[in-house]
Amino acid sequence: FGFFSKCLDINVLGLLKHFNNVRTQQQDKTRTRHRLGIINMESLTSWDFITPTTPEKLIKLETFYREQVLAKGQKLSVKIAERLLHLFLSVAGQTNDRRIAGRKLTDTAKQGLKTLFFFLLKDEEFQDAFEKKEMSLLRNRLQLRRHLSDSDPEHIQLTNTFISLVKLSFPKFIGWMDSVHVSDGRTDFEASVEIPRLSILDDKQRLPPEGLYYDTEVVDVLSLFQTDPHQGLSQVEAQERQAKYGLNKLAEAPPTSVFKIFFHQISDFMVIILLVVAIISLGLKDWIEAGVLLLVVIVNCTIGFVQEVKAEKALLALKLFSVPVAKVIRDGSQKIVPSQEVVPGDIVLLDEGDAIPADLRIIESVGLAIIESVLTGESISVLKTVPALKKENLTLGDRTNMSFMSTTVSKGRGKGVVVATGSQTEVGKISTALTKPRVRKTLLQLRLSKLGKILVIMAVILCAVTVGIGFARTFAKTQKIVLKDVENWIKVGISLAVSVIPEGLVAVTTITYALGIKRMMKRNAVVRRLPAVETIGSITTICSDKTGTLTEGKMTAVITWVAGKTFSISGKSMEPEGQFIFKKFSENSPQISDEILLPGSFPEALQQVLKICSLCNNSYIQFDTQNKEWKTFGDPTELALTIAAEKASLGKHHWLKEGKLKFLGEAPFDSERKRMSVLYTSNSQVEINLKGLCVAKGAPEAIFSASTKILWTHGDIVDITPEHVKIIEDENRKMGEQGMRVLGLAMKIVSAEDFPAIQSNYESMETDLVFVGLMAMMD
């Protein structure tokens, strides 16, 4: 055995050495070709060729393409086209000086633009790769203004022709190309040169590729997708685009067949060993041993098979549970259609609580804010804008003029044009990556597999040693070979080998998995495969964002401070049921006593706090009679304020009815002011002198800085003093130290003289406010 092992090691080492020599020779030949400037298809996919890039290499690249690709009627592969485009973009903007003043393009940069132009004219795959690039990337890499400012007239004419070609062939880049100009007027887009017509224009109705058009102006986006912001698409156009782009649904892995699930159970290495041992036991007529082994295999496969089939059915039921819809404009009227029927070019209407059906370019925003935690992990809603963003490589969170599939409108309203659907959306790309098969064994599976191999080796060695020793002893006694003795010793060796295999190990492992799955099912967790339980149990450290991940992303109002008094709020976060409890502090006793406030006994100051919470708010709640549960719509922070007011039966409906208030306008929250204010008018006979009521909420420091008075004890409104400032700062700090989010609340009665000016600029009413109190919320 040692001799053959030694020979085997020598042979293996020799083979490895031979293959390594062959590979080294091939690499040397490739480097030699690169040094000599010899180009072939292999060198096009090798970074050795393009580093460093020189004008001579680029010229040889054009020559090779003409002689070896075009002449043979071939074209570039997608991979090579993308790599060549990356090369040309990396050199086309190179300058010979790092200083801003006096920068001039290098010869390599000029040749890079020329070679890019050449491939753009000749190859369809290269044209597709060029069109898929983001406009901001091309703008920053090509530096066309520098090319147009060059001293060589021929290069300027080449650049003009390139610009005209791109404008003619790629409508998505028109907005960028129109902005390319220099002061001396040498950029004549209508130069008297023959502009070639690319094959990419053969289809006159060709629509742009799906993508993110955050760097493109709204007018250009609408023009590209041939849609109208008021009329939308026609039903016929929508059907044609659905045939071109496909349904708006995420990529799904093909359903796993029951045969594949069953095969997965018996393909485990330890199960295979048990089957082999069972067959051997049957051959040896050891019926009990074979029966036990087969029973273990059947139990193991049955448990795993049943669990995976149930999990697949549960996941399928979850997918079919909800059929989302979208509000779109078709044929000039608003229609509600299934989300999977939304197509690029559709105009989608957005309101509070709506789920975004696809990736949209925002074309209209009125205080529109969207929660994008599903993509960015940030639970705070993002205010949306309309103008194009001209920066390169912006992260998803910074693309404020885009909204993405599966995110939710928290407040405001808006309108967007669909620019990507299905697997082309940002969520779709993640879904596609997750549906790709990734078979990874867990740590326990790897250890069991390793143990199985060790046991097999031990069994073979044990069998061989036992048979060898028995055969040697028999031969030493009888000096002859007896066939029956050999057969007996072989049976003994096999029996010993079989006894090494722990037939109970697989059963114990499977039953342990099953018990873990049962415990997880009680917590409403769907486990697709048995080993997932062991993977979860192996976790030692979790690094995670808190809001919306470890927590539900739902805010609950728990404490309010007003007029020097603190009130706690009980009850559930998403249900308008709870109590307000006044915390009493006694000077003679260190203990704190609780006083539960009954309906109708709320102090006037507390009522004013809840009035602001309900009126300075765009969220609402609604009871679903079918499912017997409360549904919430709006921003989590505003929902917390709405529910707090409803717990006291002092919601928005109460104040609108009692005070006969009518909403007039609002100054939406923004990151600079850090506050929001709403204006109401009143026809109440009680408050006959009231022309308008302004209510405001926001960051405590933002609200306090805009206030000159404060609502204090006994409901008096007094001027703010340094003592008030210190008290409020202390309360705000205490709440913040407990991990709470704190809002300041204020109000103001608007006189008839100020009313006209406020109507023209609602932010102007955020002065001389009366500070009412603080509201603290827990996530």
HELIX and SHEET records of a PDB file:
HELIX    1   1 GLY A    2  LEU A   36  1                                  35    
HELIX    2   2 MET A   41  LEU A   44  1                                   4    
HELIX    3   3 TRP A   47  ILE A   50  1                                   4    
HELIX    4   4 PRO A   55  PHE A   64  1                                  10    
HELIX    5   5 TYR A   65  LEU A   70  3                                   6    
HELIX    6   6 VAL A   78  VAL A   91  1                                  14    
HELIX    7   7 ASP A  107  LYS A  122  1                                  16    
HELIX    8   8 GLU A  124  LYS A  132  1                                   9    
HELIX    9   9 MET A  135  LEU A  142  1                                   8    
HELIX   10  10 LEU A  144  LEU A  148  1                                   5    
HELIX   11  11 PRO A  153  SER A  169  1                                  17    
HELIX   12  12 PRO A  171  PHE A  173  5                                   3    
HELIX   13  13 ILE A  174  ASP A  178  1                                   5    
HELIX   14  14 SER A  199  LEU A  201  5                                   3    
HELIX   15  15 VAL A  218  LEU A  224  1                                   7    
HELIX   16  16 GLN A  235  TYR A  245  1                                  11    
HELIX   17  17 VAL A  258  ILE A  266  1                                   9    
HELIX   18  18 PHE A  269  GLY A  283  1                                  15    
HELIX   19  19 TRP A  287  PHE A  321  1                                  35    
HELIX   20  20 SER A  339  GLU A  341  5                                   3    
HELIX   21  21 SER A  373  THR A  376  1                                   4    
HELIX   22  22 LEU A  396  ASP A  398  5                                   3    
HELIX   23  23 GLY A  422  GLN A  424  5                                   3    
HELIX   24  24 GLU A  426  THR A  435  1                                  10    
HELIX   25  25 LEU A  443  THR A  478  1                                  36    
HELIX   26  26 LEU A  483  VAL A  500  1                                  18    
HELIX   27  27 GLU A  503  MET A  521  1                                  19    
HELIX   28  28 ALA A  532  GLY A  537  1                                   6    
HELIX   29  29 LYS A  546  LEU A  550  3                                   5    
HELIX   30  30 GLU A  604  LEU A  615  1                                  12    
HELIX   31  31 PRO A  636  LYS A  647  1                                  12    
HELIX   32  32 LYS A  652  GLU A  658  1                                   7    
HELIX   33  33 PRO A  700  SER A  705  1                                   6    
HELIX   34  34 THR A  713  GLY A  715  5                                   3    
HELIX   35  35 PRO A  722  GLU A  737  1                                  16    
HELIX   36  36 PHE A  755  SER A  760  1                                   6    
HELIX   37  37 TYR A  762  MET A  765  5                                   4    
SHEET    1   A 6 SER A 333  PRO A 338  0                                        
SHEET    2   A 6 VAL A 325  ARG A 330 -1                                        
SHEET    3   A 6 ILE A 347  LEU A 350 -1                                        
SHEET    4   A 6 THR A 408  ALA A 420 -1                                        
SHEET    5   A 6 ASP A 359  ILE A 371 -1                                        
SHEET    6   A 6 VAL A 382  LEU A 383 -1                                        
SHEET    1   B 6 SER A 333  PRO A 338  0                                        
SHEET    2   B 6 VAL A 325  ARG A 330 -1                                        
SHEET    3   B 6 ILE A 347  LEU A 350 -1                                        
SHEET    4   B 6 THR A 408  ALA A 420 -1                                        
SHEET    5   B 6 ASP A 359  ILE A 371 -1                                        
SHEET    6   B 6 MET A 402  SER A 403 -1                                        
SHEET    1   C 7 ILE A 592  ILE A 596  0                                        
SHEET    2   C 7 PHE A 580  PHE A 585 -1                                        
SHEET    3   C 7 LYS A 565  ILE A 569 -1                                        
SHEET    4   C 7 THR A 556  VAL A 562 -1                                        
SHEET    5   C 7 LEU A 769  MET A 778 -1                                        
SHEET    6   C 7 SER A 707  LEU A 711  1                                        
SHEET    7   C 7 ILE A 717  ASP A 719 -1                                        
SHEET    1   D 9 ILE A 592  ILE A 596  0                                        
SHEET    2   D 9 PHE A 580  PHE A 585 -1                                        
SHEET    3   D 9 LYS A 565  ILE A 569 -1                                        
SHEET    4   D 9 THR A 556  VAL A 562 -1                                        
SHEET    5   D 9 LEU A 769  MET A 778 -1                                        
SHEET    6   D 9 ARG A 741  VAL A 750 -1                                        
SHEET    7   D 9 GLY A 692  GLY A 698 -1                                        
SHEET    8   D 9 ARG A 675  SER A 682 -1                                        
SHEET    9   D 9 LEU A 661  ALA A 667 -1                                        
SHEET    1   E 2 TYR A 620  ASP A 624  0                                        
SHEET    2   E 2 GLU A 629  PHE A 633 -1                                        
END                                                                             
